[in-house]
Amino acid sequence: MELNEMMRFDREHIWHPYTSMIDPLPVYPVRSADGVYIELETGERLIDGMSSWWSVVHGYNNPVLNEAVKSQIDRMSHVMFGGLTHEPAVRLAERLVAMTPDGLDRVFYCDSGSVSVEVAIKMALQYMQAKGEASRTKLATVSGGYHGDTWHAMSVCDPDVGMHTLYDGRLPVQFFADRPGIPFGGEWDENDIASLRGVLEAHHSEIAALIIEPIVQGASGMWIYHPEYLRRARELCDEYGILMIADEVATGFGRTGRMFACEWAGITPDIMCLGKAITGGYMSFAAVMATGDVALTISSHEPHSFMHGPTFMGNPLACAVANASLELISQPHVLPRITEIDQRLREHLECLRGMSKVADLRILGAIAVVELTELVDMARMQKRCVEEGVWIRPFGKLFYVMPQYVITDEQLGTLCRAMVRILSEQ
Ligand SMILES: *Cc1c(COP(=O)(O)O)cnc(C)c1O
């Protein structure tokens, strides 16, 4: 296809994420991607700083993941999961049960992170119904969260950054506590949990579950908070008989330097949402982990089943590539490498702290966030990144990277130096 024609058709007919059909932000055409490099149709090779939204962690075109998909595709791409099962799904469940915090030993497969949040919420509501606590129909959460773009997921996203104003009067109304205020590595202050305690104390009879992103609040603001908050939140949930849903769609599988961010606080949620990196970024897929208590309570009451079952549930191709991805992630060098990446990010980016345009610098695991004092000019900044040979997509006041786990020190240096250079000229 001729490039100009392709770009014209794209611009006139295709919606990209969160964009206008009248005046869209520019998009860059990609020819291929390999390892940490994204190659544009125009010839540039960019070092990937985004892991394609947290998902591609072992590199694009990874030979191990390619092989997993290819060998599965010759056996079967898909069969329905109603009344049938298969080895890729069972092996993956075995792995997930073994990897996730103790107690999470029931697995529900679904299509995407947002759907996993819907599934988790349905589990919590059905659980409360089964327990005879049908008045518990709402959710508690904290400000500054992001849980996806579907309906109930949207209702627990940050009320300001999210789409609450747009759908005011139609979205379900949930209970919001203040965002965790103490940063990761800061000194814990008991006052930080007061807002959540207040919300749960006042409304627990209406609340089925607390949903929260553990340690790192991602897409709504890239905020990294104190693990004690999570421990206290777990205690409060127990105290008030509320289920805890940990949304690890972004943080799961090593991103924060632990396999799951919940491990920083040593807690087990009742329900855990997993997505994004689960397939190494090969395809959309998610899993919801639940405790035996959640699964068995739901199943011992009318209608004795959990009422969800997507068409592509347990898709064999997705399970096969997820098995390969999780095997790679479980190799003993991977988590220590993420800790090294954390260290390198600090070495390269610490110099930004003094800059007048920089309000805050936050680093944990393979995540580095530069918060600026002013909104970024997205189109201009994006263009500068491409000129510097890196792929970074800033939003709001945030210029941030979450590189792949396979990035080398040299590539990471190039990525970080480009960030520093671009920020120096602001
Ligand atoms: C991305 C994300 C989701 C939504 O996942 P999709 O696959 O985009 O539907 C949900 N929760 C968190 C924490 C996320 O980062």
The ligand as an SDF file (V2000), in Angstrom:
LIG
                    3D

 15 15  0  0  0  0  0  0  0  0999 V2000
   -4.7310   -0.9580   31.1200 C   0  0  0  0  0  0  0  0  0  0  0  0
   -5.4080   -1.1910   32.4040 C   0  0  0  0  0  0  0  0  0  0  0  0
   -6.7090   -1.7230   32.4580 C   0  0  0  0  0  0  0  0  0  0  0  0
   -7.5130   -2.0060   31.2090 C   0  0  0  0  0  0  0  0  0  0  0  0
   -6.9430   -2.9830   30.4210 O   0  0  0  0  0  0  0  0  0  0  0  0
   -7.3570   -3.1200   28.8550 P   0  0  0  0  0  0  0  0  0  0  0  0
   -6.6620   -4.3530   28.4220 O   0  0  0  0  0  0  0  0  0  0  0  0
   -6.8640   -1.8710   28.2040 O   0  0  0  0  0  0  0  0  0  0  0  0
   -8.8280   -3.2190   28.8180 O   0  0  0  0  0  0  0  0  0  0  0  0
   -7.2620   -1.9740   33.6910 C   0  0  0  0  0  0  0  0  0  0  0  0
   -6.5830   -1.7060   34.8210 N   0  0  0  0  0  0  0  0  0  0  0  0
   -5.3460   -1.1970   34.8180 C   0  0  0  0  0  0  0  0  0  0  0  0
   -4.6420   -0.9490   36.1120 C   0  0  0  0  0  0  0  0  0  0  0  0
   -4.7180   -0.9060   33.6070 C   0  0  0  0  0  0  0  0  0  0  0  0
   -3.4890   -0.3670   33.6060 O   0  0  0  0  0  0  0  0  0  0  0  0
  1  2  1  0
  2  3  1  0
  2 14  2  0
  3  4  1  0
  3 10  2  0
  4  5  1  0
  5  6  1  0
  6  7  2  0
  6  8  1  0
  6  9  1  0
 10 11  1  0
 11 12  2  0
 12 13  1  0
 12 14  1  0
 14 15  1  0
M  END
$$$$
